[in-house]
Amino acid sequence: PHCCVHAKSAARSDLIPSIKLRHCCLLRNQRCIMAYLYDRLLRIRALRWEYGSVLPANVRFHMSAEEVQWFSQYKKSLASFMRSLGGGAGLDITQDMKPPKSLYIQVRCLKDHGEFEIDDGTVILLKKNSQHFLPRWKCEQLIRQGVLEHVVS
């Protein structure tokens, strides 16, 4: 009986290299999947800075439910952080991603948007094809959303 057990274990020892190879392949695939998912999270995080808190439907369509949920949580965390800045007064750190050459820019309205209030309390009606000279930081999000376009002279 002892001889028979030894023969079985010897026959199985030839499987060890195959098992090790399979295990290494599984670990490699796991690392690749984790790198892919992390890259997608970085891209989704960048979308908040590029588009604002509302994603275009065509972008959202290509995201899983978990990614949409992650975006929503990131958006809330960022908003909470921005509210805590400036001595509790809040500060939008998503504005002026590149230092502006001027504080005011010429913009053209691409679609009817309605009333828009600027800092001094002035209310401007944003109607399709109307042009305005407005503070850059108030316009950036509307430009990203496709409501306004920067008129470069």
C-alpha positions in Angstrom: 0.0 0.0 0.0 2.9 2.4 0.8 4.3 2.0 -2.7 0.9 2.8 -4.3 0.6 6.1 -2.4 4.1 7.1 -3.5 3.3 6.4 -7.2 0.1 8.6 -7.0 1.9 11.6 -5.5 4.7 11.2 -8.1 2.1 11.2 -10.9 0.5 14.3 -9.5 3.8 16.2 -9.0 4.0 16.7 -12.8 0.9 19.0 -12.5 2.7 21.5 -10.2 4.3 23.5 -13.0 0.9 23.7 -14.8 -0.8 24.8 -11.6 1.9 27.5 -11.0 1.6 28.8 -14.5 -2.2 29.0 -14.3 -2.0 30.8 -10.9 0.5 33.3 -12.4 -1.8 33.9 -15.4 -4.8 34.5 -13.0 -2.7 37.0 -11.0 -1.6 38.8 -14.1 -5.2 39.1 -15.4 -6.3 40.4 -12.0 -3.5 43.1 -12.1 -4.6 44.1 -15.7 -8.3 44.3 -14.7 -7.4 46.4 -11.6 -5.2 48.8 -13.7 -8.0 49.1 -16.3 -10.7 49.9 -13.6 -8.4 52.4 -11.9 -7.7 54.1 -15.3 -11.5 54.4 -15.8 -12.0 55.9 -12.3 -9.3 58.5 -13.1 -11.1 59.4 -16.4 -14.5 59.6 -14.6 -12.9 61.9 -12.0 -11.6 64.1 -14.8 -15.1 64.3 -16.3 -16.3 66.2 -13.2 -13.6 68.8 -13.8 -14.3 69.0 -17.5 -18.1 68.9 -17.7 -19.2 70.0 -14.2 -21.6 68.1 -12.0 -23.9 67.0 -14.8 -22.6 64.6 -17.3 -23.8 64.6 -20.9 -26.1 61.7 -21.7 -23.8 60.2 -24.3 -21.0 60.0 -21.7 -23.3 58.6 -19.0 -24.6 56.0 -21.4 -21.1 54.4 -21.6 -20.8 54.1 -17.8 -21.8 51.2 -15.5 -24.2 51.8 -12.6 -21.3 51.5 -10.2 -19.3 54.1 -12.1 -22.3 56.5 -12.1 -22.6 55.9 -8.4 -18.9 56.6 -7.9 -19.1 59.8 -9.9 -22.1 60.9 -7.8 -20.1 60.2 -4.6 -17.0 62.0 -5.9 -19.2 65.0 -7.0 -20.6 65.2 -3.4 -17.2 64.9 -1.8 -15.8 67.6 -4.0 -18.7 69.9 -3.4 -18.4 69.4 0.4 -14.7 70.2 0.2 -15.3 73.4 -1.9 -18.0 74.6 0.6 -15.4 74.2 3.4 -12.9 76.5 1.7 -12.5 80.3 2.0 -13.3 80.4 5.7 -16.6 78.6 5.2 -17.7 80.9 2.4 -16.9 78.3 -0.2 -14.7 78.4 -3.2 -15.2 76.8 -6.6 -11.8 75.3 -7.4 -13.1 73.9 -10.7 -13.0 77.4 -12.3 -10.0 78.8 -14.1 -8.3 75.5 -14.8 -5.8 77.6 -16.9 -4.8 81.1 -15.8 -7.0 83.5 -17.8 -5.5 86.2 -20.0 -8.4 88.5 -19.1 -11.2 88.4 -16.5 -13.9 89.2 -19.0 -14.6 87.4 -22.3 -17.0 87.9 -25.2 -19.5 85.0 -25.5 -22.3 84.0 -27.9 -25.3 82.2 -26.7 -25.8 78.9 -28.6 -29.3 78.2 -27.3 -32.0 79.9 -25.2 -31.0 79.6 -21.5 -33.1 82.2 -19.7 -32.0 84.7 -17.1 -28.4 84.7 -15.8 -27.2 86.7 -12.8 -23.7 88.0 -12.5 -21.9 89.1 -9.3 -23.1 92.7 -9.2 -26.7 91.6 -9.3 -27.2 92.4 -13.0 -29.5 89.9 -14.7 -28.8 89.1 -18.3 -31.2 87.3 -20.7 -29.3 84.5 -22.5 -31.1 84.1 -25.8 -29.9 82.2 -28.8 -27.3 84.1 -30.9 -27.1 87.0 -28.3 -23.6 88.2 -27.5 -22.4 89.3 -24.1 -19.2 90.5 -22.4 -19.2 88.6 -19.1 -16.8 87.5 -16.3 -14.9 84.5 -17.4 -15.4 82.5 -14.3 -19.2 82.9 -14.5 -19.2 81.5 -18.1 -16.8 78.6 -18.0 -19.3 76.0 -16.9 -21.9 77.2 -19.4 -19.3 77.0 -22.1 -18.5 73.4 -21.1 -22.2 72.6 -21.1 -22.6 74.0 -24.7 -24.9 76.9 -23.7 -22.3 79.6 -24.5 -19.3 79.7 -26.8 -16.2 81.9 -26.4 -16.1 84.4 -29.3 -12.4 84.8 -30.1 -11.7 88.1 -31.9 
